[in-house]
Amino acid sequence: MPGIKNKVAVVALGGNSITKKGQRGTVYEQFANTRATVKVVCELLRRGYRLVLTHGNGPQVGDSLIQAEAAREQVPMQPLGVIGAATQGSIGYMIQQILQNHLMQMGFDMPVATVLTQVVVDKYDPAMLEPTKPIGARFYSREEAEKLMAEEDWILKEDAGRGWRRVVPSPYPLEIVELDTIQALLEKGTIVIACGGGGIPVFIEHDGSYEGVDAVIDKDLASGLLAKSIDADILLMLTAVDKVALNFTSGTPQWIDSMTVHEAKQYMREGHFPAGSMGTKIQAAMDYLLGVRRKQTRKAIITDHMHLLDAIEGNAGTTISFQ
């Protein structure tokens, strides 16, 4: 494949790529959804890209928490980091197998590897003191919440009159522990699956050792960090919409074909991109473009998987560039 050693794409698979809205999220549904997305993503190989894939794991972590809570009288509860690692592995296995099968059908002899990824955060990040990220789908009564806060050292907050939900910190990603491994695999021609669910958050102790922390790193921010760290040529973030919009919640959204980092900052200040939603994708794109080498030739694209190939050509999606 001509030029394959010259271009690297980091592709962040959104939750819609694995579990669609309204689905139960069975393994069969997840495999079917992921096959459809991977089939399109693999076409990037024909266009000369080496691939690094990232993915979310929110629904899967939520399901695992429900299972753990239901069995908490029979088996010990697992820390959130361990649950995150387990879902990294299970989703990575699914994507890896689908990739292997599709590559075989395409006639490509390429290895695929899932790297269980730890991501360093600052233990003194202000977000660690103000947990805001809801996890799990379950709502609790006040009495249940008080019991869990006392017995499990969880933090739960009342959620708009619907009940109490567990919340955890969502600190900013700073460094990818397995970066050298990811780069070495990529240089050998391996398709790499990494930073699943934003990676397993860890902080560095005074002696240089790693320690896990109960937190959730945003998948898109981790993808932006990864793209910057490996000097990727393009960052592709797949979501549920074709392109980004201003005034999205109004009756007349303004769809955007392209924007610069300067324009993106201005739109963020004006409140067009809510935190935890499109806001983190825009922030991830800016982090990548401001930190990568040869900024003028790099771009980030936000679109859905159905428009991915058109978006690469500039005919769909929202392209964000340095200038």
Number of C-alpha atoms within 10 A of each C-alpha: 10 10 11 16 14 11 16 22 22 28 23 27 26 23 21 19 24 27 22 15 10 6 9 11 17 11 13 9 15 20 19 15 17 22 21 15 21 20 16 15 19 17 14 18 20 14 15 17 22 25 24 28 23 28 29 25 21 21 18 24 22 17 16 19 21 15 12 17 16 12 12 12 9 9 10 10 16 13 13 21 19 14 19 24 19 16 22 29 18 14 24 24 15 17 25 21 16 19 23 18 11 16 19 12 10 13 8 13 11 13 16 21 21 25 19 18 24 24 24 24 24 17 17 10 13 13 17 19 13 13 19 16 18 21 19 17 14 15 17 18 13 15 10 13 21 17 13 16 14 11 9 10 10 16 19 23 17 16 13 7 6 10 15 22 23 23 20 23 21 24 24 21 24 16 18 23 16 15 19 12 13 23 15 11 17 21 12 11 16 19 23 24 27 30 32 30 28 27 30 28 30 24 20 14 10 7 6 8 9 15 12 18 20 17 24 26 23 23 28 33 23 27 34 31 26 27 28 23 18 19 21 24 23 23 29 28 27 28 20 16 15 20 21 26 18 16 14 14 9 8 7 10 12 12 15 15 19 19 17 16 19 14 15 22 15 12 16 17 10 10 13 18 22 12 13 12 11 18 18 18 27 28 20 26 33 24 18 28 31 15 16 20 16 12 16 11 12 18 22 27 28 30 24 24 27 17 18 25 19 13 22 19 9 14 13 22 27 21 24 25 23 21 13
